[in-house]
Amino acid sequence: GKNALENAQMDEIVDAISDVTEKQYNAFLFEKDETRAATLKQEFADKHLPTMLGNVEKRLTARGGDYLVGGALSWADILLYYFCAELPDQAPVAANPKVKALCDKVAALPNIKKWVESRPVTKV
């Protein structure tokens, strides 16, 4: 960012994504008890994911709607794109039109697009 406030705003978004990613991994990868995993998956889908995306949508709207911080591309935008692009169900992303538009904008960046098309296939 251009200043401490923008750096803090990026940290806010990145930390929110990190928090929900931890919940996602716990539900889908780490929890061994099937009953508990099912509960965690439901909480992720019904509570944590929509809440995080809704809060990011609000921040994006309040900050002009084009980018998350400072009116320019930042690592927060790229991380949001990566997180959203890897979700198997895109409905929660589509329910947040500014988040969806930002993710589409990042996906269309030439170097991002090239990497996505040529990256190695991995399990996770």
Secondary structure, DSSP 8 states (H G I E B T S, - for coil): --SHHHHHHHHHHHHHHHHHHHHHHIIIII---HHHHHHHHHHIIIIIHHHHHHHHHHHHHHTTSS-SBTTB--HHHHHHHHHHHT-S--HHHHTSHHHHHHHHHHHTSHHHHHHHHHS-----
